[in-house]
Amino acid sequence: MTLTRMNPPLSPGLYIVATPIGNLSDLSPRAADTLARCDVIAVEDTRVTAKLLHHIGARRPMLPYHDHNADRVRPELLARMRSEAVALVSDAGTPLVSDPGYKLVRDARAAGIAVTTVPGPSAAIAALTLAGLPTDRFLFLGFLPAKAAARTAAIVEAGAIRATLILYESGPRLAATLAALAEGLGARDAAVTREISKKFEETVTGSLAELAARYADAPPKGEIVVVVAPPGAAEPATAAEIETALREAMTRLSASRAAAEVAASLGLPRRLVYEKALALK
């Protein structure tokens, strides 16, 4: 694919451009055209984006924009957006997913600058499609904290949510993270996906404990996404549990309102719980 700037320049503003997560052929024609026609590209690593520009046969000025210089560079980028087209890319995938780009979008909107997205690849969504786990509701966690106590707290918080969990991880930390997930979440199914869209793409499925054991002595290489199944259906409340909850609620509320509260908390039909409340009353 070779592009030139024969077309008119883009309108001033910020263009959020998704780039390939592996296979360069996944770059959309619209993304390639935007990168070829913009005035400057804000990049994580100039070397990575230079390879992408070479792939499409384009040469554009690049300005590093990452965690370490974002606060310093952001004002310059905002100033340039008033008269130039500024493209924002990450090294791979969709910008703003697990990187600091949202502050640039926030400030651009506050300044009345036009913001356009050029959607495309996302490792989190690609891994979800490969995992064979429920996709109707999911939560992206990014990278879990490195410190054990903070990681445990994050797992406990996420574990209570009835959704498939998606997180990024590095090879050296993978086994420890899987072990922590197994300890905090129990026997849930999961998938470890790496090198998505590349030659050695791989998806391994199993329980969290099985996956932790698999990678304990063999940390994998490449970009890794972990997908974890949501919690299973809760055990139905027993008659004794319903009665205990109702007696406590009825010390504070009328029978009708107590029944509504208990029915909601235990996931039971309200009429059934109200009948039990009347019997207790």
N, C-alpha and C positions, 0 to 999 in steps of 0.2 A: 504494500500500500504506500503510495507516494502522493503527498499533498503539497500544494503551493498556495500562496496567498493571493490567488487570482480573484477570489471573491472579495466583496467589500469588507472592510473591517467590522468587527462586532460592535454593538452598541456598548457604551461604557457601563460598568457594573461588575458584579461578582458572579462567576460561573463555577459551580461546584461540579467537578468532573470525576466520575467513577472510572477507575483504570483496572486492567486485568489483575486477577489474583494469582495468575500463573501463566496460562496460555495467552500470548500477546494477541492472538486472533480474536479473543473475546472483546477487544476494544470496539465499541460501536462506531459506525460511520459518523454519527453526530458528535461523539466525543472526540474522534480524530479531527474532524473539521473544526471544532471549537478550539482544540489545542493548537492547530495550525494557524488560526486566524486571530487568536488573542494577542494582546500587547505584552503581557508578562505572565509567567506561571509561578505561583507560590507552591513550593515543593518541600517535602521532608528531606530528601536526599537528591542532590543534583545529578549524581551518577546514575541513580535508578531511573529518574525521569529522562535523562539524556538517552538512555537505551530505548525508551519508549518513543521518543521523538525521532530517533534514528530509524526505528521500525516503520514509522509512517512517512519518513522522508521530509521532516520539518525541522526547522531551527528557530527556536524562540528564546528570548531572555528568560532566565530563571532566577528566583529570589528565595533563598532558604527560609522556611517558616515552620518551626517545630517547637517542642516543649521548652527548649532552652533559650530561645530568642523571641518567642511569640509576643510578649508584652512590648518589646522594643521595636519590632518590625511592624506590628499591627497598624500604628498610626500612618506609616508610610504607605502601606497597602490601601488603607482607606482613602488617603489623599489621592492616590493614583486612580482609584475607581471612579472618581468624579469625571475624569476625562478619558480613561482607558478601560479596556476590557481585561480584567484580572481573573485568571483561572486558578482554582485551588484544587490540588491533587494530593493524594497520599501515595506512599510507595506502592500500595496494592489495595484494590477494593474501593469502597465508597468513603470519601472524606467525612469527617465528623464522627465516624463509628470508631470509638476507642482512640481518639486523638483530640487536640485542643481546638479544632477548627470552629466549634460552635460559637466561640467568643467573637470570631471575625464576622460570622453571619449576624450575630446579635447586634454588634456595633454598626454593621453596614445598614441593617434595617432601621436602627435608631437614627442614622444619619440620612435616611431617605434614599439610599442607594438601591438600585434594582438588584435583586438576587435571583439567579436562575440555576436550576439543578439539571444536570445531564446524567440521568440514572444509569446504573450498570451493575457490575459484579459486586457481591458482598459475601465474604467467607462465611459469616454467620448463617445467612439464609441458604447458601449452597450446602453447608454441612447439615442443616435441618432437613433438606430434601433428600440427603443421602442416608440419614440415620434410621429411617423406618420407625420413627417415634411420633406421637401425636403432634400435629401441626396447627390445631385450631386455636391454641393459646400458648404463647411462649414468652420467655423473659431472657433478655440478653444481659449477661453479667460482666462482660469485658474480661479483664484479668483479675483473679482473686488476689487479695493482699498477700504479700510474701511472708509476713510474720504469722506464726502459727495461731496466736490468740485472735488476731484480727480476721484471719481466714476462717477460723471456726465460727466466729460470730456472724460473718457474712453467709456462711453455709446454713446456719440455723435460721437466719432471717429468710433466706431464699427458699429453704426447704418447706416452709409453711404455705407457700404459694402453690396453688393447684395449676401448674403450668410446666411445660417442658422448659428446661434450663439450657442455655447456650453460653459457653465461656471459651475464652482463648487461653492457651497455655504454651509454654516452651518445653522442648524436649527434656532438659535436665530437671525440670520441676514437675513433670507430668505424673510420675508414680506417686510422689508425695501428695499431690493434689487429688488424685483418684482415691488414695487411701483415706484422706481426710473427708472426701465426699461420701465414701462408703461408711465411714464411722458416723458421720452426721446425718446421712439420709437413709441408711439401711440398704436393703437388697433391691435397689432400683436398677432397671435396665439402662444401658448407656451405649454411646458410640464414640469412638476416637477417630477423627478424620484428619488426614494430613495430606499436604501437597495437592490440594484441590486443583483440578484442571491441568496438572502437570503430568509428566510421563509416569511417575511412580505414585500416582494418586492411590490412597488406601483408606478404607473404612473398616474398622474392626469393632464388632458389637459383642456385648456380654453384660454380665452384672458389673457393678462398680468394683466389687471385690475381685472378680476375675480379671478385669482390665488392670487393676492396680498390681496384681501378681504378675501379669504378663509383661508389664513394662518396668517392674522393679529393678531388674538387672540389665535391661536393654532399652535405655532411653532412645526414642526415635528422633530422626532428624526432620527438619522442615517445619513449615507453619502448621500448627495444630489447633483444631477446634474440638471441644468436648461437648457432647449433647447428652442430657440426662432426662430420663422419663419423669413425668409428674408423679406425685404420690398416688397410691392406689385408693380405691374407695374406702372411706372410713367405716369401721365396724358399726352396725346399728346400735343405738342406745338400748340398754336393757330397761325393763320395767322399773327396777330399783333406781336406776340412774335418772329416769324421767321423774319419778316421784320425789327424789331428793332435790332435783333442780326446781320442781314446781313448789315444794314446801319453802325453799329459800326465796323464790321469786314472790310468793304470796305473802311473805312478811313485809314486802315493800309495795306490792301492786295489787290491784283487783284481780279476781280470777281470770277475767278476760284478757287483761294486759299481761298477766303472768304467763298465761297460755301462749300468747303471741310471742313473747320474748323467748320462752323455752323452745317453742316450735322452730323459731328462726335459728337459734343456736345449735339445735340438735338435728336440723334438717328433717323435721317431721311434719305431717299434715296438721294444720292448726286445729281443725275440728276434733281430731283424735286427742290432742293434748288438752283441749278445753273440756272434753268429757271427763278426762282424768282429774282435771282441776276441780270440776263440780263435785266429783265423787269425794275428793279429799276435803272439800269445804263442808 
